[in-house]
């Protein structure tokens, strides 16, 4: 069957290829330098290739400590965001009350503002309340933007889900918890999973907000920044960067495939 869509010209194809190259060439260089035999500088091409730095990175306890901390922070931040983001999305998607649009703007503000502004605001707030910087201050800082990611996914799905499904559930005798379990959550399932994966990935590699809220804690991005400023073994940093790329790319791809068919939602368009 012949498609009616116009075919892209060579100029547009070259522009798209150039844009992709501009975005991904630095990541390809990270992969190359992870195998470099030179441990003090970034020379291109590398004087030699080796896999020894993967074993070195595996044996360094400071790398594992930073990874564990980042995973713990990301897990807690995502859990908080799933609860708060879903509740706010439900109120804003179907609720009608004074100040609804203002609240919608305030919800997305933390991710719309530059990270340095959010970090300064959080640090000032913690100082004013005399809250010592710790693991939990990092979690609170990350949750501020993770909530936005979950909210955006959940509210988009709820707005495509007809409220008549809830009315039908109530008419058939279901109570609030049964309606939530059997009607609302199945509609939100993939949206929440995608939002949670994106929140986890964003929290795992967040560096700006973490810098203002970490105190003496060292997450993986902070560790990498310190290693670039005062390097011990430069290729180890690139090996860890390759791991981060893998860890953050997989959930983002999963989130994409889970939500690309999100328009086919029960009750949509009714």
C-alpha positions in Angstrom: 0.0 0.0 0.0 1.4 3.3 -1.1 2.0 5.8 1.7 0.7 9.4 1.3 3.4 10.9 3.5 6.0 13.0 1.6 9.5 11.6 1.6 12.3 13.5 3.3 14.8 15.2 1.0 18.6 14.5 1.2 19.1 17.9 2.9 16.8 17.0 5.7 18.4 13.5 6.1 21.9 15.0 6.2 20.8 17.5 8.8 19.3 14.7 10.9 22.4 12.6 10.6 24.6 15.6 11.6 22.4 16.3 14.6 22.7 12.7 15.8 26.4 12.7 15.3 26.7 15.9 17.3 24.7 14.4 20.1 26.4 11.0 20.3 30.0 11.5 19.2 31.1 12.5 22.7 29.6 9.3 24.1 31.5 7.3 21.5 34.7 9.0 22.6 33.9 7.9 26.2 33.8 4.3 25.0 37.2 4.7 23.2 38.9 6.3 26.2 37.6 3.5 28.5 40.0 1.2 26.7 42.9 3.6 26.5 46.3 2.4 27.8 47.2 6.0 28.8 46.3 6.7 32.4 47.1 10.5 32.7 45.8 12.3 29.6 43.2 12.2 26.9 45.2 11.7 23.7 43.4 10.9 20.4 43.9 8.5 19.0 44.9 6.6 22.2 48.5 5.2 22.2 47.1 1.7 22.8 44.0 -0.2 23.8 43.5 -2.4 26.9 40.7 -3.8 29.0 42.7 -3.6 32.3 40.8 -0.6 33.5 37.6 -2.5 33.8 39.3 -4.8 36.4 40.8 -1.8 38.1 37.4 -0.1 38.4 35.8 -3.3 39.6 38.4 -3.5 42.5 38.0 0.1 43.7 35.8 0.3 46.8 35.2 4.0 46.3 33.5 3.3 43.0 31.2 0.7 44.6 30.4 3.0 47.5 29.4 5.8 45.2 27.3 3.5 43.1 25.5 2.0 46.1 24.7 5.5 47.4 23.4 6.7 44.0 21.2 3.6 43.7 19.8 4.1 47.2 19.1 7.8 46.6 17.5 7.0 43.3 15.3 4.3 44.7 13.9 6.4 47.6 13.4 9.4 45.4 11.5 7.4 42.8 9.3 5.8 45.5 8.4 9.2 46.9 7.8 10.6 43.5 5.5 7.7 42.5 3.3 8.3 45.5 3.2 12.1 45.4 3.2 12.4 41.6 0.3 10.1 41.2 -1.8 11.7 43.9 -1.2 15.2 42.4 -1.9 13.9 38.9 -5.3 12.5 40.0 -6.3 15.8 41.7 -5.3 17.9 38.7 -6.6 15.6 35.9 -10.1 15.2 37.2 -10.5 17.8 39.9 -12.1 21.2 39.4 -11.1 23.7 42.0 -9.8 27.3 42.5 -6.1 27.7 41.7 -5.9 24.4 39.7 -3.9 26.0 36.9 -1.6 27.7 39.3 -0.9 24.4 41.1 -0.1 22.8 37.7 2.5 25.5 37.0 4.0 25.1 40.5 4.3 21.3 40.1 6.4 21.6 36.9 8.5 24.5 38.2 11.3 22.5 39.8 12.2 20.8 36.6 11.7 23.9 34.5 14.0 26.0 36.6 17.8 25.6 36.2 19.2 23.0 38.6 21.4 25.5 40.3 18.4 27.6 41.3 16.7 24.5 42.8 19.9 23.6 44.6 20.4 27.0 46.1 16.8 27.1 47.2 17.0 23.7 48.9 20.3 24.5 50.6 18.9 27.8 51.9 15.8 26.0 53.2 17.8 23.3 54.9 20.0 25.9 56.6 17.0 28.0 57.7 15.4 24.9 59.3 18.8 23.8 60.7 18.5 20.4 58.9 22.0 18.7 58.7 23.0 17.6 55.2 22.7 13.9 54.9 21.5 11.0 52.8 17.9 12.3 53.3 18.6 15.8 52.1 19.8 14.4 48.8 16.7 12.2 48.6 14.4 15.3 49.2 16.4 17.3 46.6 16.0 14.6 44.0 12.4 14.0 44.8 11.5 17.6 43.8 12.1 16.9 40.1 11.3 13.2 40.1 7.8 14.1 41.2 7.4 16.2 38.1 8.4 13.3 35.8 5.9 10.9 37.4 3.2 13.6 37.5 3.6 14.4 33.8 3.2 10.7 32.8 0.3 10.0 35.1 -1.7 13.2 34.3 -1.3 12.6 30.6 -2.7 9.0 31.0 -5.5 10.1 33.3 -6.7 12.8 30.9 -7.0 10.2 28.2 -8.9 7.9 30.5 -12.7 8.5 30.6 -14.1 9.3 34.1 -17.1 7.3 33.0 -15.1 4.1 33.8 -15.0 5.1 37.4 -18.7 6.0 37.4 -19.5 2.6 35.9 -17.3 0.9 38.5 -19.2 2.6 41.3 -22.6 1.9 39.7 -21.7 -1.8 39.7 -21.1 -1.7 43.5 -17.3 -1.3 43.7 -16.0 0.8 46.6 -13.1 3.3 46.3 -10.3 0.8 46.9 -11.7 -1.7 44.5 -12.1 1.0 41.8 -8.5 2.1 42.4 -7.2 -1.5 42.2 -9.2 -2.8 39.3 -9.9 0.3 37.1 -7.5 3.2 37.8 -4.2 1.4 38.4 -4.5 -0.9 35.3 -5.0 2.2 33.2 -2.0 3.9 35.0 0.3 0.9 35.1 2.6 1.5 32.1 2.6 5.3 32.6 3.7 4.9 36.3 6.3 2.3 35.3 7.7 4.6 32.6 7.6 7.6 34.9 9.4 5.7 37.6 12.1 4.5 35.2 12.7 8.0 34.0 12.8 9.4 37.5 15.3 6.6 38.5 17.5 7.5 35.6 17.4 11.2 36.3 18.1 10.8 40.0 21.0 8.3 39.4 23.0 10.8 37.3 21.9 14.1 38.9 24.9 16.3 39.9 23.9 19.9 40.3 21.2 19.6 42.9 23.3 16.9 44.7 26.2 19.3 45.0 24.1 21.7 47.1 22.4 19.1 49.2 25.0 16.3 49.8 27.2 17.6 52.5 30.0 15.0 52.9 28.1 12.3 50.9 29.6 11.3 47.6 27.2 10.0 44.9 28.5 8.6 41.7 28.3 11.8 39.6 30.0 13.7 42.4 32.7 11.0 42.5 33.2 11.3 38.8 33.4 15.1 39.0 36.1 14.8 41.7 38.0 12.3 39.6 38.0 14.6 36.6 39.3 17.5 38.7 41.9 15.5 40.6 42.4 12.3 38.6 44.0 9.2 39.9 43.4 7.0 36.9 41.5 8.8 34.1 40.4 5.7 32.2 38.6 4.4 35.3 36.3 7.4 35.1 35.5 6.6 31.5 34.8 2.9 32.5 32.3 4.1 35.1 30.8 6.5 32.6 30.1 3.6 30.3 28.3 1.9 33.1 26.2 5.0 33.8 25.3 5.2 30.1 24.1 1.6 30.2 22.2 2.0 33.5 20.4 5.1 32.4 19.8 4.2 28.8 18.0 0.9 29.5 15.2 2.4 31.7 14.7 5.3 29.3 14.3 2.9 26.3 12.0 0.8 28.4 9.9 3.9 29.2 9.7 4.8 25.6 8.5 1.4 24.5 6.0 1.3 27.3 4.4 4.6 26.5 4.6 4.9 22.7 1.2 3.3 22.4 -0.3 5.3 25.2 -3.1 6.7 23.0 -4.8 3.3 23.0 -6.3 3.7 26.5 -9.6 2.4 27.6 -12.1 5.2 27.6 -10.0 7.5 25.5 -11.9 10.0 23.4 -15.3 9.2 25.0 
